[in-house]
Amino acid sequence: MKAMQRKIRSARPPCRSARGVALIEALVGLLIFSFGVLGLIGLQATMSKAQTGAKFRADASNLTAELLGVMWSDSAGNQSKYATANCDDYARCADWKRKLVAQLPAATPTVTVDATSGEVDVSIEWTQPGEGKHRYTTSAMVQP
């Protein structure tokens, strides 16, 4: 028993310069962890913004394809009614335009129709929140 007590008594306390090292190590670890979490939050925000932009581009593409499909199914005499100047007066085109404005922020379509060749140019411009203007443009031959 005396031998054990002697060992316990002979153990010296840590020197003064080593005190607080564990606390500093914990603070450095917490700092590194905090930078990692901030990096993940930034990555998540960037990913969310990119995903929103991709959705708007896909919506513009799908809506353009929808308009071209409606034009294909309509008679040849009505093709000029899909042009931007006449769109609001023609029910099928006006329905498409309402759908476009509902799905894309600040969307403005431009549709040009060449009645003789059947060439149709569709351009959709929209403004994504927090960014500038974006545009999707496509051309097709529509001859019902």
OpenMM code with the backbone's topology and positions (N, CA, C; nanometers):
from openmm import Vec3, app, unit

residues = "MET LYS ALA MET GLN ARG LYS ILE ARG SER ALA ARG PRO PRO CYS ARG SER ALA ARG GLY VAL ALA LEU ILE GLU ALA LEU VAL GLY LEU LEU ILE PHE SER PHE GLY VAL LEU GLY LEU ILE GLY LEU GLN ALA THR MET SER LYS ALA GLN THR GLY ALA LYS PHE ARG ALA ASP ALA SER ASN LEU THR ALA GLU LEU LEU GLY VAL MET TRP SER ASP SER ALA GLY ASN GLN SER LYS TYR ALA THR ALA ASN CYS ASP ASP TYR ALA ARG CYS ALA ASP TRP LYS ARG LYS LEU VAL ALA GLN LEU PRO ALA ALA THR PRO THR VAL THR VAL ASP ALA THR SER GLY GLU VAL ASP VAL SER ILE GLU TRP THR GLN PRO GLY GLU GLY LYS HIS ARG TYR THR THR SER ALA MET VAL GLN PRO".split()
positions = [
    Vec3(0.0807, -0.1185, 0.0000),
    Vec3(0.0000, 0.0000, 0.0000),
    Vec3(0.0861, 0.1264, 0.0000),
    Vec3(0.1941, 0.1228, 0.0770),
    Vec3(0.2824, 0.2374, 0.0816),
    Vec3(0.3490, 0.2612, -0.0537),
    Vec3(0.3749, 0.1541, -0.1265),
    Vec3(0.4380, 0.1685, -0.2585),
    Vec3(0.3439, 0.2398, -0.3547),
    Vec3(0.2137, 0.2068, -0.3472),
    Vec3(0.1169, 0.2728, -0.4342),
    Vec3(0.1021, 0.4200, -0.3981),
    Vec3(0.1005, 0.4464, -0.2689),
    Vec3(0.0882, 0.5848, -0.2262),
    Vec3(0.2100, 0.6643, -0.2697),
    Vec3(0.3231, 0.6001, -0.2677),
    Vec3(0.4457, 0.6679, -0.3057),
    Vec3(0.4385, 0.7052, -0.4549),
    Vec3(0.3841, 0.6148, -0.5389),
    Vec3(0.3725, 0.6449, -0.6821),
    Vec3(0.2753, 0.7605, -0.7063),
    Vec3(0.1661, 0.7606, -0.6354),
    Vec3(0.0679, 0.8658, -0.6540),
    Vec3(0.1259, 0.9996, -0.6095),
    Vec3(0.1964, 0.9976, -0.5001),
    Vec3(0.2532, 1.1213, -0.4501),
    Vec3(0.3664, 1.1708, -0.5389),
    Vec3(0.4379, 1.0782, -0.6021),
    Vec3(0.5533, 1.1209, -0.6807),
    Vec3(0.5129, 1.1750, -0.8191),
    Vec3(0.3879, 1.1493, -0.8619),
    Vec3(0.3442, 1.2020, -0.9910),
    Vec3(0.3344, 1.3536, -0.9803),
    Vec3(0.4024, 1.4201, -1.0681),
    Vec3(0.4039, 1.5656, -1.0620),
    Vec3(0.2884, 1.6238, -1.1440),
    Vec3(0.2355, 1.7342, -1.1017),
    Vec3(0.1330, 1.8007, -1.1828),
    Vec3(0.1976, 1.8555, -1.3107),
    Vec3(0.1186, 1.8747, -1.4167),
    Vec3(0.1769, 1.9260, -1.5416),
    Vec3(0.2374, 2.0641, -1.5186),
    Vec3(0.3397, 2.0924, -1.5936),
    Vec3(0.4042, 2.2219, -1.5753),
    Vec3(0.3104, 2.3332, -1.6198),
    Vec3(0.3365, 2.4505, -1.5729),
    Vec3(0.2479, 2.5643, -1.5946),
    Vec3(0.2319, 2.5991, -1.7416),
    Vec3(0.3317, 2.5822, -1.8224),
    Vec3(0.3241, 2.6217, -1.9637),
    Vec3(0.2335, 2.5282, -2.0435),
    Vec3(0.2036, 2.4092, -1.9947),
    Vec3(0.1195, 2.3135, -2.0671),
    Vec3(-0.0284, 2.3281, -2.0311),
    Vec3(-0.0597, 2.4100, -1.9362),
    Vec3(-0.2005, 2.4269, -1.8978),
    Vec3(-0.2768, 2.5006, -2.0074),
    Vec3(-0.4014, 2.4581, -2.0353),
    Vec3(-0.4862, 2.5243, -2.1339),
    Vec3(-0.4661, 2.4778, -2.2769),
    Vec3(-0.3749, 2.3829, -2.2992),
    Vec3(-0.3506, 2.3332, -2.4347),
    Vec3(-0.4756, 2.2631, -2.4876),
    Vec3(-0.5425, 2.1879, -2.4062),
    Vec3(-0.6634, 2.1170, -2.4499),
    Vec3(-0.7721, 2.2168, -2.4890),
    Vec3(-0.7808, 2.3259, -2.4167),
    Vec3(-0.8799, 2.4278, -2.4494),
    Vec3(-0.8487, 2.4926, -2.5841),
    Vec3(-0.7234, 2.5222, -2.6092),
    Vec3(-0.6840, 2.5810, -2.7380),
    Vec3(-0.7101, 2.4821, -2.8506),
    Vec3(-0.6796, 2.3546, -2.8307),
    Vec3(-0.7061, 2.2524, -2.9328),
    Vec3(-0.8546, 2.2428, -2.9613),
    Vec3(-0.9378, 2.2503, -2.8598),
    Vec3(-1.0832, 2.2443, -2.8793),
    Vec3(-1.1321, 2.3662, -2.9574),
    Vec3(-1.0793, 2.4846, -2.9275),
    Vec3(-1.1190, 2.6050, -2.9995),
    Vec3(-1.0754, 2.6003, -3.1461),
    Vec3(-0.9573, 2.5503, -3.1725),
    Vec3(-0.9107, 2.5371, -3.3113),
    Vec3(-0.9986, 2.4369, -3.3856),
    Vec3(-1.0321, 2.3273, -3.3213),
    Vec3(-1.1218, 2.2287, -3.3827),
    Vec3(-1.2582, 2.2881, -3.4118),
    Vec3(-1.3102, 2.3681, -3.3196),
    Vec3(-1.4386, 2.4345, -3.3393),
    Vec3(-1.4310, 2.5346, -3.4544),
    Vec3(-1.3206, 2.6053, -3.4683),
    Vec3(-1.3014, 2.6998, -3.5770),
    Vec3(-1.2996, 2.6275, -3.7119),
    Vec3(-1.2284, 2.5176, -3.7212),
    Vec3(-1.2233, 2.4393, -3.8455),
    Vec3(-1.3616, 2.3852, -3.8804),
    Vec3(-1.4328, 2.3349, -3.7834),
    Vec3(-1.5687, 2.2849, -3.8051),
    Vec3(-1.6608, 2.3963, -3.8543),
    Vec3(-1.6474, 2.5161, -3.7957),
    Vec3(-1.7314, 2.6300, -3.8357),
    Vec3(-1.7070, 2.6684, -3.9810),
    Vec3(-1.5807, 2.6708, -4.0237),
    Vec3(-1.5507, 2.7009, -4.1635),
    Vec3(-1.6091, 2.5941, -4.2561),
    Vec3(-1.6061, 2.4705, -4.2153),
    Vec3(-1.6657, 2.3632, -4.2948),
    Vec3(-1.8160, 2.3802, -4.3095),
    Vec3(-1.8832, 2.4144, -4.2015),
    Vec3(-2.0277, 2.4353, -4.2066),
    Vec3(-2.0613, 2.5559, -4.2947),
    Vec3(-1.9842, 2.6646, -4.2832),
    Vec3(-2.0072, 2.7811, -4.3698),
    Vec3(-1.9868, 2.7452, -4.5171),
    Vec3(-1.8885, 2.6639, -4.5458),
    Vec3(-1.8658, 2.6188, -4.6830),
    Vec3(-1.9830, 2.5378, -4.7356),
    Vec3(-2.0366, 2.4497, -4.6530),
    Vec3(-2.1527, 2.3695, -4.6943),
    Vec3(-2.2757, 2.4564, -4.7182),
    Vec3(-2.2947, 2.5578, -4.6361),
    Vec3(-2.4084, 2.6481, -4.6544),
    Vec3(-2.3939, 2.7250, -4.7857),
    Vec3(-2.2749, 2.7719, -4.8159),
    Vec3(-2.2505, 2.8410, -4.9426),
    Vec3(-2.2725, 2.7498, -5.0621),
    Vec3(-2.2279, 2.6267, -5.0507),
    Vec3(-2.2475, 2.5288, -5.1572),
    Vec3(-2.3959, 2.5017, -5.1787),
    Vec3(-2.4701, 2.4895, -5.0718),
    Vec3(-2.6143, 2.4655, -5.0802),
    Vec3(-2.6846, 2.5833, -5.1479),
    Vec3(-2.6456, 2.7051, -5.1143),
    Vec3(-2.7074, 2.8228, -5.1754),
    Vec3(-2.6770, 2.8292, -5.3249),
    Vec3(-2.5543, 2.8006, -5.3627),
    Vec3(-2.5164, 2.8012, -5.5037),
    Vec3(-2.5905, 2.6925, -5.5801),
    Vec3(-2.6022, 2.5757, -5.5204),
    Vec3(-2.6719, 2.4649, -5.5839),
    Vec3(-2.8203, 2.4976, -5.6029),
    Vec3(-2.8805, 2.5603, -5.5044),
    Vec3(-3.0216, 2.5966, -5.5134),
    Vec3(-3.0446, 2.6989, -5.6246),
    Vec3(-2.9555, 2.7959, -5.6369),
    Vec3(-2.9659, 2.8969, -5.7409),
    Vec3(-2.9509, 2.8344, -5.8798),
    Vec3(-2.8556, 2.7431, -5.8939),
    Vec3(-2.8345, 2.6754, -6.0216),
    Vec3(-2.9544, 2.5875, -6.0574),
    Vec3(-3.0114, 2.5232, -5.9588),
    Vec3(-3.1282, 2.4381, -5.9828),
    Vec3(-3.2483, 2.5214, -6.0276),
    Vec3(-3.2674, 2.6372, -5.9687),
    Vec3(-3.3764, 2.7252, -6.0091),
    Vec3(-3.3576, 2.7716, -6.1533),
    Vec3(-3.2349, 2.8091, -6.1889),
    Vec3(-3.2064, 2.8498, -6.3262),
    Vec3(-3.2314, 2.7380, -6.4258),
    Vec3(-3.1925, 2.6166, -6.3898),
    Vec3(-3.2155, 2.5019, -6.4779),
    Vec3(-3.3642, 2.4746, -6.4958),
    Vec3(-3.4408, 2.4923, -6.3891),
    Vec3(-3.5860, 2.4709, -6.3998),
    Vec3(-3.6482, 2.5734, -6.4939),
    Vec3(-3.6072, 2.6991, -6.4839),
    Vec3(-3.6608, 2.8023, -6.5723),
    Vec3(-3.6247, 2.7731, -6.7184),
    Vec3(-3.5012, 2.7288, -6.7430),
    Vec3(-3.4617, 2.6961, -6.8809),
    Vec3(-3.5424, 2.5782, -6.9339),
    Vec3(-3.5651, 2.4779, -6.8510),
    Vec3(-3.6452, 2.3624, -6.8929),
    Vec3(-3.7900, 2.4031, -6.9184),
    Vec3(-3.8447, 2.4897, -6.8344),
    Vec3(-3.9815, 2.5388, -6.8557),
    Vec3(-3.9922, 2.6151, -6.9873),
    Vec3(-3.8931, 2.6994, -7.0163),
    Vec3(-3.8946, 2.7756, -7.1418),
    Vec3(-3.8894, 2.6806, -7.2613),
    Vec3(-3.8065, 2.5797, -7.2537),
    Vec3(-3.7965, 2.4818, -7.3619),
    Vec3(-3.9272, 2.4053, -7.3805),
    Vec3(-3.9865, 2.3608, -7.2709),
    Vec3(-4.1124, 2.2859, -7.2789),
    Vec3(-4.2268, 2.3720, -7.3310),
    Vec3(-4.2327, 2.4962, -7.2879),
    Vec3(-4.3392, 2.5852, -7.3348),
    Vec3(-4.3229, 2.6179, -7.4832),
    Vec3(-4.2000, 2.6314, -7.5285),
    Vec3(-4.1769, 2.6542, -7.6706),
    Vec3(-4.2207, 2.5328, -7.7520),
    Vec3(-4.1860, 2.4146, -7.7052),
    Vec3(-4.2279, 2.2920, -7.7741),
    Vec3(-4.3799, 2.2791, -7.7741),
    Vec3(-4.4430, 2.3198, -7.6657),
    Vec3(-4.5891, 2.3158, -7.6581),
    Vec3(-4.6517, 2.4086, -7.7619),
    Vec3(-4.5976, 2.5304, -7.7743),
    Vec3(-4.6511, 2.6237, -7.8729),
    Vec3(-4.6346, 2.5682, -8.0142),
    Vec3(-4.5187, 2.5129, -8.0441),
    Vec3(-4.4968, 2.4564, -8.1772),
    Vec3(-4.5920, 2.3396, -8.2033),
    Vec3(-4.6201, 2.2605, -8.1029),
    Vec3(-4.7158, 2.1509, -8.1167),
    Vec3(-4.8567, 2.2016, -8.1445),
    Vec3(-4.8956, 2.3087, -8.0750),
    Vec3(-5.0273, 2.3685, -8.0982),
    Vec3(-5.0341, 2.4237, -8.2406),
    Vec3(-4.9250, 2.4839, -8.2851),
    Vec3(-4.9227, 2.5385, -8.4205),
    Vec3(-4.9315, 2.4274, -8.5251),
    Vec3(-4.8641, 2.3158, -8.5007),
    Vec3(-4.8704, 2.2018, -8.5929),
    Vec3(-5.0127, 2.1480, -8.6026),
    Vec3(-5.0848, 2.1494, -8.4922),
    Vec3(-5.2196, 2.0923, -8.4923),
    Vec3(-5.3251, 2.1886, -8.5466),
    Vec3(-5.2904, 2.3143, -8.5670),
    Vec3(-5.3842, 2.4136, -8.6166),
    Vec3(-5.3779, 2.4195, -8.7697),
    Vec3(-5.4768, 2.4795, -8.8282),
    Vec3(-5.4792, 2.4879, -8.9750),
    Vec3(-5.3782, 2.5909, -9.0242),
    Vec3(-5.3388, 2.5755, -9.1489),
    Vec3(-5.2369, 2.6630, -9.2074),
    Vec3(-5.2818, 2.8078, -9.2126),
    Vec3(-5.4112, 2.8319, -9.2248),
    Vec3(-5.4610, 2.9683, -9.2312),
    Vec3(-5.4491, 3.0446, -9.1006),
    Vec3(-5.4302, 2.9737, -8.9909),
    Vec3(-5.4215, 3.0391, -8.8594),
    Vec3(-5.2784, 3.0621, -8.8128),
    Vec3(-5.1797, 3.0236, -8.8910),
    Vec3(-5.0403, 3.0337, -8.8472),
    Vec3(-4.9994, 3.1776, -8.8156),
    Vec3(-5.0460, 3.2714, -8.8927),
    Vec3(-5.0070, 3.4116, -8.8693),
    Vec3(-5.0665, 3.4662, -8.7393),
    Vec3(-5.1680, 3.4014, -8.6857),
    Vec3(-5.2308, 3.4486, -8.5613),
    Vec3(-5.1435, 3.4219, -8.4381),
    Vec3(-5.0385, 3.3424, -8.4559),
    Vec3(-4.9484, 3.3116, -8.3446),
    Vec3(-4.8366, 3.4142, -8.3313),
    Vec3(-4.8236, 3.5027, -8.4276),
    Vec3(-4.7201, 3.6060, -8.4196),
    Vec3(-4.7465, 3.6939, -8.2971),
    Vec3(-4.6430, 3.7538, -8.2442),
    Vec3(-4.6518, 3.8315, -8.1202),
    Vec3(-4.7616, 3.9382, -8.1262),
    Vec3(-4.7736, 4.0053, -8.2397),
    Vec3(-4.8718, 4.1145, -8.2510),
    Vec3(-5.0155, 4.0633, -8.2466),
    Vec3(-5.0397, 3.9404, -8.2919),
    Vec3(-5.1760, 3.8871, -8.3016),
    Vec3(-5.2108, 3.7882, -8.1909),
    Vec3(-5.1168, 3.7542, -8.1087),
    Vec3(-5.1336, 3.6447, -8.0122),
    Vec3(-5.2486, 3.6678, -7.9147),
    Vec3(-5.2612, 3.7873, -7.8634),
    Vec3(-5.3644, 3.8143, -7.7624),
    Vec3(-5.5066, 3.8015, -7.8184),
    Vec3(-5.5220, 3.8144, -7.9491),
    Vec3(-5.6544, 3.8073, -8.0103),
    Vec3(-5.6954, 3.6641, -8.0474),
    Vec3(-5.6011, 3.5714, -8.0435),
    Vec3(-5.6305, 3.4328, -8.0825),
    Vec3(-5.6274, 3.3462, -7.9560),
    Vec3(-5.7366, 3.2758, -7.9278),
    Vec3(-5.7544, 3.2043, -7.7999),
    Vec3(-5.6440, 3.1027, -7.7720),
    Vec3(-5.6058, 3.0240, -7.8701),
    Vec3(-5.5042, 2.9195, -7.8466),
    Vec3(-5.3694, 2.9808, -7.8095),
    Vec3(-5.3350, 3.0883, -7.8756),
    Vec3(-5.2084, 3.1561, -7.8466),
    Vec3(-5.2158, 3.2310, -7.7134),
    Vec3(-5.3304, 3.2918, -7.6863),
    Vec3(-5.3466, 3.3664, -7.5605),
    Vec3(-5.3401, 3.2719, -7.4406),
    Vec3(-5.3952, 3.1509, -7.4535),
    Vec3(-5.3856, 3.0517, -7.3448),
    Vec3(-5.2409, 3.0137, -7.3189),
    Vec3(-5.1664, 2.9936, -7.4270),
    Vec3(-5.0243, 2.9593, -7.4131),
    Vec3(-4.9474, 3.0733, -7.3457),
    Vec3(-4.9777, 3.1952, -7.3855),
    Vec3(-4.9075, 3.3110, -7.3286),
    Vec3(-4.9377, 3.3251, -7.1796),
    Vec3(-5.0629, 3.3006, -7.1385),
    Vec3(-5.0962, 3.3060, -6.9946),
    Vec3(-5.0188, 3.2003, -6.9169),
    Vec3(-5.0079, 3.0830, -6.9748),
    Vec3(-4.9323, 2.9752, -6.9099),
    Vec3(-4.7847, 3.0136, -6.8969),
    Vec3(-4.7316, 3.0744, -7.0007),
    Vec3(-4.5925, 3.1181, -7.0001),
    Vec3(-4.5668, 3.2196, -6.8891),
    Vec3(-4.6526, 3.3201, -6.8794),
    Vec3(-4.6357, 3.4256, -6.7784),
    Vec3(-4.6512, 3.3691, -6.6372),
    Vec3(-4.7341, 3.2651, -6.6223),
    Vec3(-4.7529, 3.2042, -6.4905),
    Vec3(-4.6316, 3.1219, -6.4476),
    Vec3(-4.5588, 3.0639, -6.5422),
    Vec3(-4.4479, 2.9746, -6.5063),
    Vec3(-4.3117, 3.0422, -6.5002),
    Vec3(-4.2912, 3.1457, -6.5792),
    Vec3(-4.1610, 3.2131, -6.5813),
    Vec3(-4.1747, 3.3560, -6.5294),
    Vec3(-4.0813, 3.4001, -6.4444),
    Vec3(-4.0903, 3.5350, -6.3883),
    Vec3(-4.0615, 3.6426, -6.4937),
    Vec3(-4.1528, 3.7368, -6.5059),
    Vec3(-4.1393, 3.8500, -6.5986),
    Vec3(-4.1097, 3.8035, -6.7409),
    Vec3(-4.1835, 3.7028, -6.7863),
    Vec3(-4.1604, 3.6452, -6.9190),
    Vec3(-4.2236, 3.7292, -7.0282),
    Vec3(-4.1495, 3.7455, -7.1391),
    Vec3(-4.2023, 3.8120, -7.2575),
    Vec3(-4.1667, 3.7269, -7.3796),
    Vec3(-4.2682, 3.6784, -7.4504),
    Vec3(-4.2408, 3.5982, -7.5695),
    Vec3(-4.2349, 3.6851, -7.6953),
    Vec3(-4.1575, 3.6393, -7.7913),
    Vec3(-4.1532, 3.6999, -7.9238),
    Vec3(-4.1659, 3.5869, -8.0239),
    Vec3(-4.2732, 3.5904, -8.1025),
    Vec3(-4.2977, 3.4853, -8.2010),
    Vec3(-4.3080, 3.5507, -8.3377),
    Vec3(-4.2253, 3.5049, -8.4318),
    Vec3(-4.2337, 3.5517, -8.5704),
    Vec3(-4.2683, 3.4328, -8.6580),
    Vec3(-4.3626, 3.4556, -8.7487),
    Vec3(-4.4102, 3.3492, -8.8367),
    Vec3(-4.3948, 3.3955, -8.9814),
    Vec3(-4.3264, 3.3151, -9.0619),
    Vec3(-4.3168, 3.3398, -9.2054),
    Vec3(-4.4179, 3.2472, -9.2721),
    Vec3(-4.5302, 3.3030, -9.3153),
    Vec3(-4.6405, 3.2227, -9.3674),
    Vec3(-4.6044, 3.1499, -9.4959),
    Vec3(-4.5164, 3.2057, -9.5746),
    Vec3(-4.4839, 3.1413, -9.7023),
    Vec3(-4.3932, 3.0203, -9.6848),
    Vec3(-4.2923, 3.0309, -9.6007),
    Vec3(-4.2000, 2.9184, -9.5819),
    Vec3(-4.2386, 2.8275, -9.4661),
    Vec3(-4.3206, 2.8773, -9.3741),
    Vec3(-4.3589, 2.7991, -9.2563),
    Vec3(-4.2574, 2.8061, -9.1435),
    Vec3(-4.1597, 2.8953, -9.1575),
    Vec3(-4.0574, 2.9076, -9.0528),
    Vec3(-4.1118, 2.9886, -8.9361),
    Vec3(-4.0907, 2.9362, -8.8162),
    Vec3(-4.1364, 3.0017, -8.6936),
    Vec3(-4.0161, 3.0203, -8.6017),
    Vec3(-3.9983, 3.1419, -8.5532),
    Vec3(-3.8940, 3.1725, -8.4551),
    Vec3(-3.9628, 3.2100, -8.3249),
    Vec3(-3.9265, 3.1389, -8.2184),
    Vec3(-3.9847, 3.1657, -8.0866),
    Vec3(-3.8702, 3.2046, -7.9931),
    Vec3(-3.8851, 3.3187, -7.9276),
    Vec3(-3.7865, 3.3657, -7.8307),
    Vec3(-3.8600, 3.4022, -7.7027),
    Vec3(-3.8131, 3.3460, -7.5936),
    Vec3(-3.8734, 3.3753, -7.4626),
    Vec3(-3.7662, 3.4393, -7.3763),
    Vec3(-3.7989, 3.5527, -7.3190),
    Vec3(-3.7061, 3.6229, -7.2302),
    Vec3(-3.7693, 3.6342, -7.0924),
    Vec3(-3.6923, 3.6068, -6.9898),
    Vec3(-3.7416, 3.6173, -6.8528),
    Vec3(-3.6306, 3.6698, -6.7632),
    Vec3(-3.6691, 3.7199, -6.6473),
    Vec3(-3.5730, 3.7720, -6.5503),
    Vec3(-3.5771, 3.6842, -6.4262),
    Vec3(-3.4658, 3.6199, -6.4000),
    Vec3(-3.4559, 3.5352, -6.2814),
    Vec3(-3.4255, 3.6237, -6.1605),
    Vec3(-3.4966, 3.6034, -6.0487),
    Vec3(-3.4720, 3.6868, -5.9298),
    Vec3(-3.3250, 3.6825, -5.8872),
    Vec3(-3.2686, 3.7989, -5.8661),
    Vec3(-3.1297, 3.8081, -5.8227),
    Vec3(-3.0298, 3.7980, -5.9365),
    Vec3(-3.0770, 3.7860, -6.0584),
    Vec3(-2.9882, 3.7768, -6.1744),
    Vec3(-3.0409, 3.8656, -6.2851),
    Vec3(-2.9733, 3.8641, -6.3967),
    Vec3(-3.0161, 3.9431, -6.5110),
    Vec3(-3.1169, 3.8671, -6.5963),
    Vec3(-3.1325, 3.9154, -6.7184),
    Vec3(-3.2274, 3.8545, -6.8112),
    Vec3(-3.1676, 3.7292, -6.8743),
    Vec3(-3.2578, 3.6352, -6.9029),
    Vec3(-3.2206, 3.5123, -6.9716),
    Vec3(-3.3088, 3.4981, -7.0941),
    Vec3(-3.2583, 3.4278, -7.1953),
    Vec3(-3.3351, 3.4125, -7.3178),
    Vec3(-3.3203, 3.2701, -7.3712),
    Vec3(-3.4330, 3.2177, -7.4173),
    Vec3(-3.4349, 3.0888, -7.4870),
    Vec3(-3.4932, 3.1144, -7.6247),
    Vec3(-3.4229, 3.0719, -7.7297),
    Vec3(-3.4661, 3.0955, -7.8667),
    Vec3(-3.4608, 2.9655, -7.9440),
    Vec3(-3.5613, 2.9425, -8.0266),
    Vec3(-3.5621, 2.8253, -8.1128),
    Vec3(-3.6328, 2.8573, -8.2435),
    Vec3(-3.6011, 2.7819, -8.3454),
    Vec3(-3.6626, 2.7969, -8.4765),
    Vec3(-3.7130, 2.6605, -8.5226),
    Vec3(-3.8225, 2.6621, -8.5967),
    Vec3(-3.8791, 2.5377, -8.6478),
    Vec3(-3.9554, 2.5657, -8.7764),
    Vec3(-3.9802, 2.4607, -8.8508),
    Vec3(-4.0620, 2.4679, -8.9711),
    Vec3(-4.1970, 2.4070, -8.9355),
    Vec3(-4.3031, 2.4866, -8.9450),
    Vec3(-4.4371, 2.4388, -8.9119),
    Vec3(-4.5206, 2.4435, -9.0393),
    Vec3(-4.5562, 2.3265, -9.0886),
    Vec3(-4.6391, 2.3161, -9.2085),
    Vec3(-4.7444, 2.2092, -9.1846),
    Vec3(-4.8587, 2.2493, -9.1356),
    Vec3(-4.9628, 2.1500, -9.1070),
    Vec3(-5.0174, 2.0842, -9.2340),
] * unit.nanometer
topology = app.Topology()
chain = topology.addChain("A")
for resn in residues:
    res = topology.addResidue(resn, chain)
    for name in ("N", "CA", "C"):
        topology.addAtom(name, app.Element.getBySymbol(name[0]), res)
